Amino acid sequence: MSLRTLRLPSTARDGSAATALGVAAILSSTVALAQDSSTTLPPVKVDAPREKPRPVSPLKPKPTPVAVAKPQPAHHTAQINSSAGQHSAGATSASAATAGGPGGQGIASAPSVPLFIQAEADPYADPVAPYRAVRLASNKFTQPILNQPRTVTVLTREALDDKNAWNFREIGRSTAGVTLGTGEGGNAFGDRFFIRGFDARNDIFVDGIRDPGVNVRENFYTEQVEILRGPGSTFAGRGTTGGAINIVTKQANTISDFVDLKTTGGVSDQTKRVTLDVNKVISPILAVRANGMFQNANVAGRDFVTDDRNGAAGSLVFKPLDNLTLTAQYTHVYLNGLPDFGVPYNRIYNRPYPEGVVPRYVWYGFVNRDRQSYSQDFGTFVAQYRYSENLMLTSRLRQGTSVIDYIGSLAQSSDFLRGTVTLGAQSRYQVTNVLDNQTEANINFYTGPIKHESVVGVEFAREGVSRTTYAGLNSELNGIPTVGGRLTCNLYLPCNYLPFFGNPYRNPNATNIGVNTSSGYVIETANYQDIVLANGGVRFDDYNIWNRDTFGTTTAKSHSFMTNYNGGLVLKPLKDVSLYAAYATSTNPVGAELDGGAANYGGLTTAVQIFPPQYNRAKEIGVKWQAFGHLLATAALFRTDVSGAREVNSGITTGNAAYYVQGADLEVAGNITDRWSVIGGLVVMQSKVTNSFAYSNIGLQLANVAHESFSLLSKYKSGDLIGLDLDGLEIGGQAIYRSKIYGGNNLIANGATVINSSGWPAPTVANPFVNVPTILPSYWRFDVFAEANLSKNVGLKLTVMNLFDRTYYDAFYQTATPFTQMAPGRAAYLEAHVNF
């Protein structure tokens, strides 16, 4: 018997055996974690219609309609591209899930629009306008983005490709409303983002499951990146004050076989990169997909720094019954090289030294000591069973491990007159483990003319972190070793080749952290004839965290029971327009930033364990308009208020700080014409501290935040102008603006003013400034690209990033003399693309 003949007769599929098998598959992954205790935005696996003939696709395939659904008996006629794909196990897209009249099609119904999909196409994007995502991947979001009462930025696969966003930091650099942060002594170096002014480094999810502990992430296995702005605890659990980021991975599909090979070379940074994406349909009920990546690269505009990567990801989808889909996925990523922890800051002129003093390429590190490596391994099993047209059960089980291992140099203190810089050693060895299960039911029902789409679920998560530092980091040839491995070098010619004869070794007294979380949530959308949609949800989190060192000399623990909720109302005066208002809460319990080593870094300590969670409240009003058929424009006003924030001043930990961020958010994504595609945004914010232990902090704005930011990626198809198909030639570019960023401690732009035990400024000789913030200058950055499809299977793409070689900076530290992380210089890349 082959897999092609494995399907049961329809009578058997519809009988008790099918029901028992489906329910057993759901329960199997739940029981595995029922006694363990993260939170999340759940994943959605892509599953297109079975037994579809393989399409002949060009390099960037044009859409082909494959299905036409029954019309929806609603006030507004559905739009032709309101859905672009399907949920796993044949579940419909977000807009399709709303189809059907009373007692109608429900979850199992076909979309109420023509469905466009291909094997190589982004299953969540508009096939006509691939910069525009139509829906989010998660089952929790049952409505298309047009009808969501919140601002959402989605970087589709095509947007990621055209941004040349191979890594996550590039997403942070090129997305309005998102600011990069840096690692410090109290938190790990890795992907750190601020969304709408709030730290979100532990609010990153992969296929809807929290990816805790900070890491450096790759995008070769990514289908799209979803940035939800504003508190999202109902959907995601703890944290998410400013928003959350969900990485949606590529999944196997049963449409057709394909191979997608890309090779990229760069001159300015000697980049060599290869990615491979292969999907194989073994039978109508079984498919596998594999992704691979290799990279060997330097960093443009920086001496010595290297960025080498390799990784592999695979997924399998198996559908033994029409109503049951089993999906398994595994990803491995490894990164290593010489780290770049930044350049010194000139406090006399209040700007980084590369601003007119030292060349931007000068690297402040030691080639014989410094190193970094990051690895990540995670596997996910998903069982999805459609019990009936109006009930679908989904269970997800994730186990993952990540390792951070680095020794680097911080150029934190300098003497401009003497021409010296002090380089301090910064090191970390951190292992993070996560075991997580989410089980939920999607339920559709009617009460008269109102359709209800409900999600009811539970989640059990166990997270663990073990972290320590390295010792033996001093060089015997640089005088008397000092505390922290600090070495003094020439400011203009750093001692990069200083020998180190000893071998660094790990401190045996590691800090060990454990978190158990049990959660339950209910989310409901009531839809009256596509005219009025009311959305609401509530989530309960039982959060337990503890830490202790290996020697047992320091222990701390905290327990919080958190209740959060959200509500939103959408009014649709026209089918293409949504007016909305929303309110949401979230909480940040003690120790939620698992990589944090102190209270003001979000970590758990003996001093902070007594405090309740930080409480956040957000309000937003906005309008969404789907213009020209394929362009989604969003305009929103928002405000987030924070109370109960924790601070550390003069060794005193307090928990009564308060502040707010308010502003306007404009977003656009899609096609203006059939030739012209755009995606971007403009975010303008204002922040203010309203309460603080330090009286001089009150009235100041928040640190580490670009209060004005803009980005626009645009391209134009012009192949017909030179005798090719319309898609034969694409020319595009990207413009990015970020305003000044002000620095200071406790996330307040006070320039790290020294505060005494009474809460008043206490200037010192080393830091005589009072509320004089450090400053990162504003900048504009421009990128350009051109892509030519030489045939239906072969293409070339030329990209130049940072076209004018602008010197700019990603982030800086919170002290009065901060190290400052450099952004890359100009880099040109040539990519060859083969697709068959």
C-alpha positions in Angstrom: 0.0 0.0 0.0 1.4 3.4 -0.9 0.7 6.8 0.6 -1.2 7.7 -2.5 -3.8 5.0 -1.6 -3.8 5.6 2.1 -6.9 7.7 2.3 -9.9 6.1 3.9 -13.3 5.9 2.3 -15.4 9.0 2.9 -17.8 7.0 5.2 -14.9 6.0 7.4 -13.5 9.5 7.4 -16.8 10.9 8.6 -17.3 8.3 11.3 -16.2 7.8 14.8 -12.8 6.5 13.8 -11.9 9.8 12.2 -13.2 11.7 15.2 -11.2 9.6 17.6 -8.0 9.8 15.6 -8.3 13.6 15.3 -9.0 14.2 19.0 -6.2 11.8 20.0 -3.7 13.8 17.9 -4.8 17.0 19.6 -4.6 15.5 23.1 -1.3 13.9 22.5 0.6 17.2 22.3 -1.4 18.7 25.1 -0.8 15.9 27.6 3.0 16.2 27.0 3.0 19.5 28.7 -0.1 19.6 30.9 1.9 19.6 34.1 4.5 22.0 32.9 4.1 25.6 32.8 5.4 32.3 27.7 2.6 33.0 25.9 2.0 33.8 22.4 0.5 34.6 19.0 -0.1 31.1 17.6 1.3 29.8 14.3 -0.6 28.9 11.1 0.7 26.4 8.7 0.1 26.8 5.0 -1.9 24.2 3.2 -3.1 24.9 -0.3 -5.7 22.8 -2.2 -4.6 19.3 -3.0 -3.9 17.7 -6.3 -3.5 21.1 -8.1 -1.5 20.8 -11.3 1.9 22.3 -11.0 1.9 25.9 -12.5 4.5 27.2 -14.8 5.9 30.1 -12.8 8.3 32.8 -13.7 10.8 34.1 -11.2 8.2 36.2 -9.5 5.1 34.2 -10.4 1.9 35.9 -11.5 -1.2 34.8 -9.7 -3.5 32.1 -11.1 -7.0 31.8 -9.8 -7.8 28.3 -8.5 -11.1 28.5 -6.8 -14.3 30.6 -6.6 -16.3 30.4 -3.5 -20.0 30.8 -2.7 -21.0 34.4 -2.2 -21.4 35.7 1.4 -24.8 36.9 2.4 -23.5 40.1 3.9 -24.1 43.8 3.6 -20.9 44.4 1.7 -19.7 42.3 -1.3 -16.3 40.8 -0.4 -13.3 42.1 -2.3 -11.6 40.1 -4.9 -8.3 39.9 -2.9 -9.5 39.9 0.6 -8.0 36.5 1.1 -4.8 35.2 -0.2 -4.4 31.7 1.3 -5.6 29.1 3.7 -5.0 27.9 7.2 -3.4 24.6 7.8 -5.5 21.5 7.3 -7.4 23.3 4.7 -8.8 25.8 7.1 -9.8 29.0 5.4 -8.1 32.4 5.5 -9.2 35.0 8.0 -11.8 36.5 5.7 -13.0 33.2 4.5 -13.7 32.2 8.1 -16.4 34.8 8.2 -18.3 33.4 5.3 -21.6 31.8 5.5 -25.1 32.7 6.6 -26.8 31.3 9.7 -25.9 27.7 10.0 -23.7 28.3 7.0 -20.3 27.2 5.9 -18.3 28.3 9.0 -14.8 27.3 9.5 -14.8 24.8 6.7 -16.3 27.0 4.1 -14.5 28.1 1.0 -13.4 31.7 0.7 -16.0 34.1 -0.5 -13.6 35.4 -3.2 -11.5 34.0 -6.0 -8.5 32.3 -4.4 -5.0 32.9 -5.9 -2.1 30.8 -4.8 1.0 29.1 -6.1 3.7 27.0 -4.5 6.3 29.7 -4.5 3.8 32.5 -3.6 3.5 34.0 -0.1 0.3 32.3 1.2 -0.6 35.3 3.4 -0.1 38.1 0.8 -2.2 39.6 -1.9 -1.0 37.8 -5.1 -1.5 40.9 -7.2 0.2 43.1 -4.6 2.8 41.0 -2.8 3.9 43.9 -0.5 0.4 43.8 1.1 -0.4 41.0 3.6 -4.1 40.2 3.6 -4.2 38.3 6.9 -2.1 37.3 9.9 -0.9 33.8 10.3 -2.4 33.1 13.7 -5.8 31.4 14.3 -6.4 34.0 17.0 -6.9 36.7 14.4 -10.0 35.6 12.6 -10.4 38.8 10.5 -8.4 40.1 7.6 -6.0 42.9 8.5 -8.4 45.5 7.0 -10.9 44.6 9.7 -8.4 44.4 12.6 -9.0 47.1 15.3 -5.2 47.8 15.7 -2.2 48.9 13.7 -0.3 46.0 12.1 2.9 46.1 10.0 3.5 43.0 8.0 6.7 42.5 6.0 5.8 39.9 3.4 8.4 37.6 1.8 8.7 40.0 -1.2 9.2 43.0 1.1 11.9 41.2 3.0 13.7 40.2 -0.2 13.6 43.7 -1.6 14.8 45.2 1.7 17.7 42.7 1.6 16.7 41.9 5.2 18.7 38.8 5.7 18.8 39.3 9.4 16.5 40.7 12.0 18.5 43.9 12.8 17.9 45.1 9.3 14.2 44.9 9.9 14.7 47.2 12.9 16.7 49.7 11.0 14.2 50.0 8.1 10.8 49.9 9.8 9.2 53.1 11.0 8.2 53.0 14.7 10.8 50.4 15.6 14.1 51.4 17.2 17.1 49.2 17.8 18.6 48.7 21.3 21.9 47.4 22.4 23.2 44.7 24.8 24.7 45.9 28.0 26.2 44.5 31.2 22.7 43.8 32.5 21.2 42.2 29.3 22.5 40.1 26.4 23.8 41.4 23.1 21.3 40.3 20.4 18.1 41.3 18.7 16.7 44.1 20.9 13.8 46.2 19.6 11.8 49.1 20.9 8.2 49.3 19.5 6.4 52.5 20.1 9.0 53.4 22.7 8.9 50.2 24.7 11.5 47.4 25.0 10.3 44.3 23.2 13.4 42.1 23.3 11.5 39.2 24.9 8.3 39.8 23.0 9.4 38.0 19.9 7.6 34.9 18.7 8.2 32.2 16.2 5.1 30.7 14.7 3.2 32.2 17.6 5.3 30.7 20.4 7.5 33.0 22.5 11.2 32.9 21.7 12.6 34.1 25.0 16.1 35.0 26.2 17.3 37.2 23.3 19.1 35.8 20.2 20.4 36.8 16.8 17.9 35.7 14.2 18.1 34.8 10.5 15.4 35.2 7.8 16.2 32.4 5.4 13.4 30.3 6.8 10.9 33.2 7.2 7.7 33.6 5.3 6.7 36.9 6.7 7.3 39.1 9.8 4.3 40.5 11.7 4.7 43.5 13.9 1.6 44.1 16.1 1.7 47.6 17.7 0.2 48.3 21.1 -0.4 45.9 24.1 -1.2 42.4 23.0 -1.4 40.4 26.3 -4.7 38.8 25.3 -3.0 37.3 22.3 0.6 37.0 23.5 0.7 36.9 27.3 3.1 38.9 29.5 4.8 42.0 28.3 4.0 43.4 24.8 3.7 46.9 26.2 4.6 48.5 22.8 3.7 45.5 20.7 5.0 42.1 19.6 6.8 40.6 16.7 5.8 37.2 15.2 8.1 35.4 12.7 6.1 33.1 10.4 8.2 30.3 9.1 8.0 28.6 5.7 6.0 25.3 5.7 5.6 22.4 3.4 2.6 22.5 1.0 0.9 20.0 -1.2 0.5 22.2 -4.3 3.6 21.3 -6.3 7.3 20.7 -6.3 9.7 23.7 -6.6 13.3 24.6 -6.1 14.4 28.2 -5.3 18.1 28.8 -5.3 19.8 32.2 -4.6 23.5 33.0 -4.6 24.7 36.5 -3.5 28.1 38.1 -3.6 29.2 41.5 -2.2 32.4 43.4 -3.0 32.6 46.0 -0.2 32.0 43.4 2.6 33.2 40.2 0.8 29.8 38.6 1.3 29.2 35.1 0.0 25.7 33.8 0.7 23.7 30.9 -0.7 20.1 30.0 0.2 18.1 27.0 -1.0 14.3 26.4 -0.7 12.9 23.1 -1.9 9.4 21.7 -1.7 8.5 18.1 -2.6 5.0 16.7 -2.9 5.3 13.0 -2.2 1.6 12.4 -2.5 -1.7 14.4 -2.2 -1.5 13.8 1.6 2.3 14.2 2.3 4.8 16.9 1.4 8.2 18.0 2.7 10.1 21.2 2.5 13.7 22.0 3.2 15.6 25.3 3.5 19.3 25.8 3.8 21.6 28.8 4.2 25.4 29.5 4.1 27.0 32.9 4.6 30.6 34.1 4.9 30.8 37.8 5.3 32.4 40.9 6.7 30.6 44.1 7.6 30.8 47.1 5.3 32.6 50.0 6.7 34.1 48.2 9.7 37.5 46.6 10.0 38.0 43.1 11.4 34.3 42.3 12.0 32.9 39.1 10.5 29.4 37.7 10.3 29.4 34.0 9.3 26.2 32.0 9.3 24.8 28.6 8.4 21.5 27.0 9.0 18.9 24.4 7.9 15.1 24.2 8.4 12.7 21.5 7.4 9.0 20.9 7.6 6.6 18.0 6.9 2.9 18.0 6.4 0.8 14.8 6.6 -2.9 14.6 6.1 -4.1 11.0 6.9 -7.8 12.2 6.9 -9.5 15.1 5.2 -10.2 16.7 8.5 -6.8 16.0 10.2 -3.5 17.6 9.4 -0.2 16.9 11.2 2.7 19.2 10.8 6.3 18.8 12.0 9.0 21.5 11.7 12.7 21.8 12.8 15.1 24.7 12.5 18.8 24.9 13.2 20.8 28.2 12.9 24.5 28.9 13.8 26.2 32.3 13.7 29.8 33.1 14.6 32.4 35.7 14.0 34.3 38.7 15.5 31.8 40.9 17.4 31.4 44.6 17.1 30.2 46.1 20.3 30.7 49.7 19.3 32.8 52.8 19.3 33.5 55.3 22.1 31.4 58.4 22.8 32.8 61.9 22.9 31.1 63.5 25.9 32.9 66.8 25.4 31.2 67.3 22.0 28.3 65.0 22.9 28.4 62.8 19.9 30.2 59.5 18.9 33.8 59.7 17.9 33.3 58.8 14.3 31.6 62.2 13.9 34.7 64.0 12.8 37.4 62.5 15.1 38.1 58.9 14.2 37.3 57.0 10.9 34.2 55.0 11.0 36.0 51.8 10.2 38.2 51.8 13.4 37.3 48.7 15.5 37.8 48.6 19.2 38.4 45.0 20.0 41.0 42.3 20.3 41.4 39.7 17.5 43.3 37.3 19.8 40.5 37.3 22.5 37.1 38.4 21.2 34.6 36.1 19.6 30.9 35.4 19.4 28.6 32.5 18.5 24.9 32.2 18.6 23.0 29.0 18.0 19.3 28.1 17.9 17.5 24.8 17.6 13.7 24.4 17.8 11.2 21.9 16.8 7.4 22.2 16.5 4.6 19.7 16.2 1.1 20.8 15.2 -2.1 18.8 15.1 -5.2 20.4 13.6 -8.5 18.6 13.5 -11.7 20.0 12.0 -14.5 18.3 14.0 -17.2 20.1 12.0 -17.7 23.1 9.8 -17.9 25.3 12.9 -15.4 23.7 15.2 -11.7 23.4 14.7 -9.2 22.1 17.3 -5.5 23.0 17.1 -2.6 22.0 19.4 1.0 23.1 19.1 4.0 21.7 20.9 7.4 23.4 20.8 10.7 22.5 22.3 13.7 24.8 21.7 17.2 25.6 22.9 19.4 28.6 22.1 23.0 29.4 23.2 24.6 32.8 23.4 28.4 32.7 23.8 30.5 35.8 23.4 33.6 37.8 24.6 33.7 41.3 23.3 35.1 44.8 24.1 33.2 47.9 25.2 34.7 51.2 24.3 33.0 52.9 27.1 35.5 55.5 28.6 37.8 57.8 26.6 40.1 60.7 27.2 39.9 63.0 24.2 42.8 65.2 25.3 45.2 62.3 26.0 43.9 60.3 23.0 43.2 57.1 24.9 40.2 54.8 25.3 39.5 52.2 27.9 38.2 48.9 26.6 36.2 46.8 29.0 35.6 43.1 28.6 32.0 42.1 28.2 31.2 38.4 28.1 28.2 36.0 28.5 27.5 32.3 28.2 23.7 31.8 28.2 21.6 28.7 27.5 17.8 29.2 27.1 15.3 26.3 26.9 11.6 26.5 26.2 8.9 23.9 26.3 5.5 25.2 25.3 2.1 23.8 24.4 -1.0 25.8 23.1 -4.3 24.1 22.6 -7.3 26.0 21.3 -10.6 25.7 19.7 -12.0 28.0 16.9 -15.8 28.1 17.2 -18.3 29.7 14.9 -21.9 30.2 15.6 -24.8 32.6 15.0 -27.2 34.6 17.2 -29.7 35.9 14.7 -28.0 38.0 12.1 -24.7 38.2 14.1 -21.9 35.8 13.4 -19.6 34.9 16.2 -16.1 33.7 15.8 -14.5 32.6 19.0 -11.2 31.3 20.1 -10.9 29.5 23.4 -7.5 28.2 24.5 -5.0 27.2 27.1 -1.3 27.4 27.2 1.4 25.8 29.4 5.0 26.9 29.2 8.2 26.2 30.9 11.2 28.5 30.3 14.7 28.1 31.7 17.8 30.2 31.5 21.3 29.5 32.7 23.8 32.4 32.3 27.3 33.2 33.4 30.4 35.2 32.3 34.0 34.5 31.5 37.1 35.2 33.5 40.8 35.3 32.5 40.2 38.1 30.0 43.2 40.4 30.8 46.4 40.6 28.7 49.6 40.3 30.7 51.4 42.7 28.4 49.2 45.7 29.2 50.3 46.6 32.7 48.4 45.7 35.9 45.1 44.0 35.2 42.1 45.9 36.5 38.6 44.9 37.6 36.4 43.8 34.7 39.3 43.2 32.3 39.6 46.9 31.3 42.6 47.7 29.1 43.8 51.2 27.9 44.6 51.7 24.3 45.2 54.4 21.8 42.0 56.1 20.7 43.1 56.4 17.0 45.1 53.2 16.7 43.5 50.7 19.1 45.7 47.7 20.3 43.7 45.2 18.2 46.6 42.7 18.1 47.5 42.6 21.8 48.4 39.1 22.7 46.4 37.0 25.3 48.3 34.0 26.6 45.7 32.6 28.9 42.5 30.8 28.0 39.2 32.4 29.2 37.2 30.2 31.4 33.6 30.4 32.6 32.6 31.5 36.0 31.3 28.3 37.7 28.7 30.2 39.8 26.0 30.6 37.1 22.6 32.2 37.6 19.8 29.8 36.9 16.2 31.0 36.2 13.0 29.0 35.8 9.6 30.2 34.7 6.4 28.2 34.7 3.3 29.8 33.2 -0.2 28.5 32.9 -2.7 30.5 30.8 -6.2 30.6 29.6 -7.8 32.9 27.0 -11.0 33.7 25.2 -11.2 35.9 22.1 -14.5 36.8 20.4 -15.5 38.7 17.3 -19.1 39.5 16.7 -19.9 40.4 13.1 -23.1 42.1 12.1 -23.4 41.8 8.3 -19.9 43.1 7.7 -21.1 46.6 8.9 -20.2 46.5 12.6 -17.6 44.2 14.1 -17.0 44.0 17.8 -13.8 42.3 19.1 -12.9 41.5 22.6 -10.7 39.1 24.6 -9.5 38.2 28.1 -6.5 36.3 29.2 -5.4 34.9 32.6 -1.7 34.1 33.3 -0.5 32.3 36.4 3.2 33.3 36.3 5.9 31.8 38.6 9.6 32.7 38.3 12.6 31.9 40.5 16.3 32.2 40.2 19.3 31.1 42.2 23.0 30.8 41.6 24.9 27.5 41.4 26.4 28.0 44.9 23.1 28.8 46.4 24.2 32.1 47.8 21.5 34.2 46.1 17.9 33.3 45.5 14.8 35.1 44.5 11.3 34.2 43.4 8.0 35.9 42.4 4.5 34.8 41.7 1.9 36.9 39.7 -1.6 36.2 38.6 -2.4 38.5 35.8 -5.6 39.3 34.1 -5.6 41.4 30.9 -8.2 42.2 28.3 -8.8 44.1 25.1 -11.8 45.5 23.2 -12.3 46.9 19.8 -15.1 48.2 17.6 -14.9 48.4 13.8 -17.4 50.3 11.7 -17.5 49.8 8.0 -19.4 52.5 6.2 -18.0 51.2 2.9 -16.6 47.8 2.1 -13.1 49.2 1.5 -13.1 51.3 4.7 -12.8 50.4 8.4 -13.1 52.9 11.2 -12.0 51.5 14.6 -11.4 52.3 18.2 -9.6 49.9 20.6 -8.5 49.6 24.2 -6.1 47.0 25.6 -4.1 46.2 28.8 -0.9 44.3 29.4 1.4 43.6 32.4 5.1 43.2 32.8 5.8 40.9 35.8 9.0 40.9 37.7 11.8 39.1 35.8 10.0 39.0 32.5 13.2 39.9 30.6 14.9 36.6 31.2 18.3 37.8 30.0 18.2 40.8 32.5 20.6 40.8 35.4 19.1 43.8 37.3 15.7 45.3 38.1 16.2 48.2 35.7 17.0 45.6 32.9 13.8 43.7 33.6 15.5 41.0 35.6 14.6 39.2 38.8 16.7 40.2 41.9 16.2 39.9 45.7 15.4 43.6 45.8 12.7 43.5 43.1 10.9 40.3 43.9 8.4 42.1 46.2 7.0 44.3 43.5 3.8 43.6 41.5 3.7 43.6 37.7 4.0 46.8 35.8 0.6 47.8 34.4 0.1 49.2 30.9 -3.0 50.6 29.3 -3.4 51.6 25.6 -6.0 53.5 23.5 -6.1 53.7 19.8 -8.4 55.1 17.1 -7.8 54.8 13.4 -9.0 54.3 9.9 -8.1 51.7 7.3 -8.8 52.1 3.6 -8.2 49.6 0.9 -7.6 52.0 -2.0 -7.1 51.2 -5.7 -8.2 47.6 -5.0 -4.7 46.5 -3.7 -3.3 49.3 -1.5 -4.0 49.2 2.3 -3.5 52.6 4.0 -3.8 53.0 7.8 -3.9 56.1 9.9 -4.0 55.9 13.7 -3.7 57.9 16.9 -2.5 56.1 20.0 -1.5 56.5 23.6 0.1 54.0 26.0 0.3 54.7 29.8 2.6 52.8 32.1 2.4 52.7 35.8 4.4 50.7 38.4 7.6 50.7 36.4 10.8 49.7 38.2 13.9 51.8 38.7 17.3 51.5 40.3 19.0 54.7 41.6 22.0 54.8 44.0 21.4 51.1 44.6 17.8 51.7 45.7 15.1 49.7 43.8 11.7 51.3 43.5 8.5 50.4 41.6 6.4 53.4 41.2 7.7 55.1 38.0 5.1 56.2 35.4 5.2 57.6 31.9 3.3 57.6 28.6 3.9 57.5 24.9 1.4 59.0 22.4 1.6 59.7 18.8 0.4 59.1 15.2 1.1 56.1 13.0 0.6 56.1 9.2 1.1 52.9 7.2 0.8 51.9 3.6 1.3 48.6 1.8 0.4 47.3 -1.7 0.0 48.5 -5.3 -0.8 52.1 -6.4 -0.9 50.8 -10.0 -0.3 47.4 -11.5 3.3 48.6 -12.0 4.0 50.5 -8.8 4.3 48.8 -5.4 5.0 50.5 -2.0 5.3 49.6 1.7 6.3 51.9 4.5 5.2 54.2 7.3 5.6 57.4 9.2 5.5 57.4 13.0 5.6 60.5 15.2 5.6 60.1 19.0 5.8 62.1 22.2 6.8 60.7 25.5 6.9 62.0 29.1 7.9 60.7 32.5 5.1 61.5 35.0 6.5 59.9 38.1 10.0 58.8 39.2 12.1 58.3 42.3 14.4 60.9 40.9 12.5 64.2 41.0 14.6 65.6 38.2 13.4 62.9 35.8 9.8 64.0 35.9 8.9 65.8 32.7 11.7 64.2 30.7 11.2 62.1 27.6 12.1 58.4 27.2 15.5 57.3 26.1 16.5 54.9 23.3 13.6 56.0 21.2 13.4 57.7 17.8 10.4 59.9 18.3 10.1 60.5 14.5 10.8 57.8 12.0 9.9 57.2 8.3 10.5 54.4 5.9 9.3 53.7 2.3 10.2 50.8 0.0 9.0 51.4 -3.5 9.5 49.6 -6.9 8.3 50.0 -10.4 7.8 47.3 -13.1 9.1 48.4 -16.4 10.0 45.3 -18.4 7.7 46.2 -21.3 9.7 49.3 -21.9 12.7 47.3 -23.1 10.7 44.5 -24.9 10.3 42.1 -21.9 7.3 41.0 -19.9 6.1 43.6 -17.4 7.8 41.7 -14.6 11.0 41.4 -16.7 12.6 44.4 -15.1 11.9 46.0 -11.7 13.6 49.1 -10.4 13.2 50.2 -6.8 14.6 51.9 -3.8 14.1 52.6 -0.1 14.3 55.8 1.9 14.7 55.6 5.7 14.7 58.5 8.2 15.3 58.3 12.0 15.3 61.3 14.3 17.8 62.0 17.1 17.8 59.5 19.9 18.5 60.7 23.5 20.2 58.5 26.1 20.1 58.0 29.8 19.6 55.4 32.5 16.3 53.7 33.6 15.1 54.2 30.0 14.8 58.0 30.7 16.6 60.6 28.7 18.6 62.1 31.6 22.1 61.5 30.3 22.7 59.1 33.2 22.5 61.9 35.8 23.8 60.7 39.1 21.0 60.5 41.7 21.5 60.3 45.4 19.6 58.2 47.9 17.1 61.0 48.4 16.2 61.2 44.8 18.0 64.4 44.0 20.8 65.0 41.4 24.3 64.5 42.8 26.9 65.5 40.1 30.4 64.1 40.3 33.7 65.0 38.8 33.4 62.0 36.4 29.8 63.0 35.5 29.0 66.6 36.2 26.0 66.7 33.9 22.4 67.1 35.1 19.7 66.1 32.6 22.1 66.7 29.6 21.3 63.6 27.5 23.7 61.8 25.3 22.6 62.0 21.6 22.7 59.9 18.5 22.4 62.1 15.5 19.5 61.8 13.1 20.0 60.4 9.6 18.6 59.6 6.2 19.6 56.4 4.4 18.9 55.4 0.8 19.0 52.0 -0.9 18.4 51.2 -4.5 17.9 47.9 -6.4 17.2 46.6 -9.9 16.0 43.1 -10.8 15.9 41.5 -14.2 14.2 38.2 -15.0 16.3 36.8 -17.8 13.8 34.0 -18.3 10.9 32.4 -16.5 13.5 30.5 -14.3 16.5 32.8 -14.0 17.0 36.3 -12.7 19.6 38.7 -11.5 19.3 41.4 -8.9 21.7 44.3 -8.0 21.3 46.0 -4.7 23.2 48.9 -3.2 22.5 49.5 0.5 23.4 52.9 2.2 23.9 54.4 -1.3 25.6 57.5 0.0 27.7 55.7 2.6 26.1 57.6 5.5 27.8 57.1 8.9 25.0 56.3 11.3 24.4 54.3 14.4 22.1 51.5 15.6 22.0 52.2 19.4 24.0 53.2 22.4 24.5 52.3 26.1 22.7 54.0 28.9 25.7 55.5 30.8 27.0 59.0 30.7 29.9 57.8 28.4 28.2 55.1 26.3 29.7 52.8 23.7 27.8 53.3 20.4 27.0 50.5 18.0 27.8 51.3 14.3 25.5 50.5 11.4 27.0 49.1 8.2 28.5 51.4 5.5 27.7 51.2 1.7 27.4 47.7 0.4 26.7 46.4 -3.1 25.3 42.9 -3.8 24.7 40.9 -6.9 22.2 38.1 -6.6 21.6 35.3 -9.1 18.2 33.6 -8.7 17.2 30.2 -10.2 13.6 29.0 -9.7 12.2 25.8 -11.2 
